[in-house]
Amino acid sequence: MNVLIVGGSGGIGGAILQALCTDAKVSSIHATYHATTPTFSHHKLSWYELDPCSDSQIKSLLNRVGQLNWCINAVGMLHDAQHGPEKTVQRFDTEFFNINMQVNVTPTLLLAKYINANFKGVAGAVFATVSAKVGSISDNQLGGWVSYRASKAALNMSLKTIAIEWQRKMPNVCVASLHPGTTDTELSKPFQSNVPAEKLFSPAKTASLLIDVIETLTPALSGRFWSWDGSELPW
């Protein structure tokens, strides 16, 4: 298999990348980073610097990597140096909201825009994005985290819409939204204090669980939202 991991220098993306390097079924891995060149290397692995919100850079990347079996987008944000997730709508900040929407939604749409040729002739291809359970509208019982929730809900709607279109245009592809659980990464670190130890996964464990889920996906299952344990989540 040939695999593209966008956000391969992040916590979850990097762990998926390292796990696939040891998978005999995988022959090549293309992975992206945003700013700092990663130190991890492997003979199967090629690194690419990428702004995942750049239309021209996504187009150029997909022209370079060739045929793909899996495309996994692990790019995402929850907070930055100036802002954390809002506990109340009174803390809503327009700039922070727009950044969430751009980072959490745009890369998936740009990848879908240009990836047609990469999946052509590939049986059982997978187009997956790491989302979050808090993006489920029907599961929302707590409120808060307005910008993050809204951006992940928008991401999920984008994936569902892509799946419907591709049922006609690329029926060989399974489109999937993935919930990784709470993983011990920089994204979740400020919010881990109330997470039971057994529900805080290492990046390696999360990667293993998500790969297990991806390996079960077929085009007949396209357009669904999956949890790390293989259960289907409500939109």
C-alpha positions as CSV (number, residue, x, y, z in Angstrom):
1,M,0.0,0.0,0.0
2,N,0.9,3.6,-0.5
3,V,-0.2,6.0,2.2
4,L,-0.3,9.8,2.6
5,I,-0.4,11.2,6.2
6,V,-1.1,14.9,6.3
7,G,0.0,16.2,9.7
8,G,2.6,13.4,10.1
9,S,4.7,15.4,12.5
10,G,1.9,15.7,15.1
11,G,1.1,13.4,18.0
12,I,-1.4,11.2,16.4
13,G,-0.2,11.6,12.8
14,G,3.3,10.8,13.9
15,A,2.3,7.7,15.8
16,I,0.3,6.4,12.8
17,L,3.2,7.0,10.6
18,Q,5.6,5.1,12.8
19,A,3.2,2.2,13.2
20,L,2.8,1.9,9.4
21,C,6.5,2.0,8.8
22,T,6.6,-1.5,10.5
23,D,3.6,-2.8,8.5
24,A,4.7,-5.2,5.8
25,K,1.6,-4.3,3.7
26,V,2.8,-0.7,3.4
27,S,5.4,0.0,0.8
28,S,5.6,3.8,0.9
29,I,4.5,6.6,3.2
30,H,4.3,10.2,2.3
31,A,4.0,12.5,5.3
32,T,3.8,16.2,5.8
33,Y,5.0,18.7,8.4
34,H,4.2,22.4,8.7
35,A,7.3,24.2,9.9
36,T,10.0,22.1,11.7
37,T,11.6,19.3,9.8
38,P,11.0,16.0,11.7
39,T,13.9,13.9,12.9
40,F,12.2,10.6,12.4
41,S,13.3,8.7,9.3
42,H,12.6,5.4,7.6
43,H,13.4,3.9,4.2
44,K,9.6,3.8,3.4
45,L,9.1,7.4,4.4
46,S,9.3,10.7,2.4
47,W,8.7,14.0,4.2
48,Y,7.1,17.1,2.6
49,E,6.8,20.6,4.0
50,L,3.2,21.8,3.7
51,D,0.8,24.5,4.6
52,P,-2.3,22.3,4.8
53,C,-4.6,25.3,4.3
54,S,-2.9,26.3,1.0
55,D,-4.8,25.3,-2.2
56,S,-1.7,25.4,-4.4
57,Q,0.5,23.4,-2.0
58,I,-2.1,20.7,-1.5
59,K,-2.5,20.4,-5.3
60,S,1.3,20.3,-5.8
61,L,1.7,17.6,-3.1
62,L,-0.9,15.3,-4.6
63,N,0.7,15.7,-8.0
64,R,4.0,14.5,-6.5
65,V,2.9,11.5,-4.4
66,G,1.2,9.4,-7.1
67,Q,-1.2,6.6,-6.5
68,L,-2.6,6.2,-3.0
69,N,-4.4,3.5,-1.1
70,W,-5.0,5.6,2.1
71,C,-5.1,9.3,2.7
72,I,-5.2,10.2,6.4
73,N,-5.5,13.8,7.5
74,A,-4.4,14.2,11.2
75,V,-4.2,18.0,11.1
76,G,-6.2,19.8,13.8
77,M,-6.2,22.4,16.6
78,L,-8.0,22.9,19.9
79,H,-6.2,25.9,21.4
80,D,-3.3,28.3,20.6
81,A,-1.0,30.5,22.6
82,Q,-3.6,33.2,23.1
83,H,-6.9,31.2,23.3
84,G,-8.3,28.1,24.8
85,P,-11.7,26.4,24.1
86,E,-14.5,28.6,25.3
87,K,-16.4,27.5,28.4
88,T,-19.2,29.9,27.6
89,V,-20.4,31.7,24.5
90,Q,-19.6,34.9,26.2
91,R,-15.9,34.1,25.6
92,F,-16.5,33.8,21.9
93,D,-13.7,35.4,19.8
94,T,-14.2,35.8,16.1
95,E,-10.5,35.4,15.2
96,F,-10.2,32.2,17.2
97,F,-13.3,30.8,15.7
98,N,-12.1,31.5,12.2
99,I,-8.7,29.8,12.9
100,N,-10.5,26.7,14.2
101,M,-12.6,26.6,11.1
102,Q,-9.6,27.1,8.8
103,V,-7.3,24.5,10.4
104,N,-9.9,21.8,11.3
105,V,-12.0,22.0,8.0
106,T,-10.0,23.4,5.1
107,P,-7.3,20.7,4.7
108,T,-9.8,17.9,4.2
109,L,-11.8,19.9,1.6
110,L,-8.6,20.8,-0.3
111,L,-7.4,17.2,-0.3
112,A,-10.8,16.0,-1.6
113,K,-10.7,18.7,-4.3
114,Y,-7.5,17.4,-5.8
115,I,-7.1,13.7,-4.9
116,N,-9.2,12.1,-7.7
117,A,-6.3,11.0,-9.8
118,N,-4.4,9.5,-6.8
119,F,-7.3,7.1,-6.0
120,K,-8.0,6.2,-9.6
121,G,-7.9,2.4,-10.2
122,V,-7.4,1.7,-6.5
123,A,-9.7,-0.9,-5.0
124,G,-10.8,-0.2,-1.4
125,A,-9.1,3.2,-1.0
126,V,-9.7,5.1,2.2
127,F,-10.0,8.9,2.7
128,A,-10.0,9.5,6.5
129,T,-9.8,12.5,8.7
130,V,-9.2,12.6,12.5
131,S,-12.2,14.4,13.9
132,A,-13.6,14.4,17.5
133,K,-16.7,13.1,19.3
134,V,-17.4,16.6,20.4
135,G,-18.3,17.4,16.8
136,S,-21.3,15.2,17.1
137,I,-24.4,17.4,17.4
138,S,-26.7,14.7,18.8
139,D,-24.1,13.6,21.3
140,N,-23.6,17.2,22.7
141,Q,-24.8,17.1,26.3
142,L,-22.4,19.6,27.9
143,G,-22.1,22.6,25.6
144,G,-19.0,24.8,25.7
145,W,-16.0,24.6,23.4
146,V,-18.0,26.6,20.9
147,S,-15.3,27.1,18.2
148,Y,-13.9,23.6,18.4
149,R,-17.3,21.9,18.4
150,A,-18.5,24.0,15.5
151,S,-15.4,23.3,13.4
152,K,-15.5,19.5,14.0
153,A,-19.2,19.5,13.2
154,A,-18.4,21.4,10.0
155,L,-15.6,18.9,9.2
156,N,-18.0,16.0,9.7
157,M,-20.6,17.6,7.4
158,S,-17.8,18.1,4.8
159,L,-16.9,14.4,5.0
160,K,-20.5,13.3,4.7
161,T,-21.0,15.5,1.7
162,I,-17.8,14.3,0.0
163,A,-18.9,10.7,0.6
164,I,-22.3,11.3,-1.1
165,E,-20.6,12.8,-4.1
166,W,-18.0,10.1,-4.3
167,Q,-20.6,7.4,-4.2
168,R,-21.3,8.5,-7.8
169,K,-17.8,9.7,-8.9
170,M,-15.4,7.5,-6.9
171,P,-17.3,4.5,-5.6
172,N,-14.0,2.7,-4.9
173,V,-13.3,5.0,-2.0
174,C,-14.5,4.9,1.7
175,V,-14.7,8.3,3.3
176,A,-14.4,8.2,7.1
177,S,-14.5,10.5,10.1
178,L,-12.4,9.1,13.0
179,H,-12.7,9.9,16.8
180,P,-9.4,9.0,18.4
181,G,-10.4,9.2,22.0
182,T,-8.4,11.4,24.4
183,T,-4.8,11.0,23.5
184,D,-1.7,12.2,25.4
185,T,-0.6,14.9,22.9
186,E,0.1,18.7,23.1
187,L,-3.5,19.3,21.8
188,S,-5.1,17.6,24.9
189,K,-2.4,18.2,27.5
190,P,-4.1,21.2,29.2
191,F,-7.4,19.3,29.6
192,Q,-6.2,15.9,30.9
193,S,-6.7,16.4,34.6
194,N,-10.2,15.1,34.7
195,V,-9.6,12.2,32.3
196,P,-9.4,8.8,34.0
197,A,-6.0,7.1,33.4
198,E,-7.6,4.2,31.5
199,K,-9.2,6.6,29.1
200,L,-6.1,8.6,28.3
201,F,-4.3,6.8,25.5
202,S,-0.7,7.0,24.4
203,P,-0.2,8.2,20.8
204,A,1.0,4.7,20.0
205,K,-2.2,3.1,21.4
206,T,-4.4,5.5,19.5
207,A,-2.5,4.9,16.3
208,S,-2.9,1.2,16.7
209,L,-6.7,1.5,17.4
210,L,-7.3,3.8,14.5
211,I,-5.3,1.7,12.0
212,D,-7.4,-1.3,13.2
213,V,-10.6,0.7,12.3
214,I,-9.3,1.9,8.9
215,E,-8.4,-1.7,8.0
216,T,-12.0,-2.7,8.4
217,L,-13.4,0.0,6.1
218,T,-14.8,-0.7,2.7
219,P,-16.6,1.6,0.2
220,A,-19.9,0.2,1.3
221,L,-19.2,1.8,4.7
222,S,-18.4,5.3,3.3
223,G,-19.8,8.4,4.9
224,R,-19.8,7.3,8.5
225,F,-18.3,8.5,11.8
226,W,-16.2,5.9,13.7
227,S,-14.9,5.8,17.2
228,W,-11.5,4.4,18.1
229,D,-13.1,1.1,19.3
230,G,-14.8,0.5,15.9
231,S,-18.3,1.6,17.1
232,E,-20.2,4.0,14.9
233,L,-20.9,7.5,16.3
234,P,-24.0,9.6,15.6
235,W,-23.5,12.7,13.5
